[in-house]
Amino acid sequence: MTPTEVETIYEALANRLDELGAEKRELYLAKLALLMAHELGDAPRALALIAEAAENLDV
């Protein structure tokens, strides 16, 4: 994936999150993650990415 494609995906995701509003963002992101994991078709890799996504967050 090119940097331009990554930026396009980021922008689309940010716009969708803005449209949904705070009350639906969490559910949307969970559903999106499950759909992407299913599309990936590799449960161990999906689990590794779940862990990786939490790295370096200030939580």
N, C-alpha and C positions, 0 to 999 in steps of 0.2 A: 504494500500500500504506500502510495506516495505521500509526502507531507501535505500536499494540496488536498488529497482525499481525506486525510485525517482531519484537517481543518474544516472541510465541508461537513464531515460527520459531527464534529464538535459543535459547529454552528447549528446544525439541524437539531441536535439533542438539546442544546441550550434554548433554542427557540421553542421547542416542544415543552420543555419544563416550564418556561415562562407562561406559555398558553394554559397549561394545566392548573397552575396555582399551587400554593404550598400544601393544600389538603390532599392532593392526589399524586404528588411527586414521588413519595416513597413507594406507593403501590405500583406506579408506572415503572420506576426503576427496577423493582423486583421482577415484574412481569417481563420487562425487556431483558434482564439478565437471564431469566429462565429460557426465554425464546432463543437467545444467542447461544446459551449452553447446549440446548437441544440441537441447534443448527451445527454447532461445533462437533457434536457427536463423540466427545471424548471426556468422560466424567472426571478422570484424574486431572486432566489439563484444566477443565473448568474449575475444579476445586483449587488448583494452584493459582489460577487467575483471581479467584475470590480473595485468597490470602494476599496476593500481590497488590491488589487494588487497595487494601487497607493500610499498606505500608506508607509511611511518611505523612499520614494524616494527623493533624493536630486535634485528636479527640481523646 
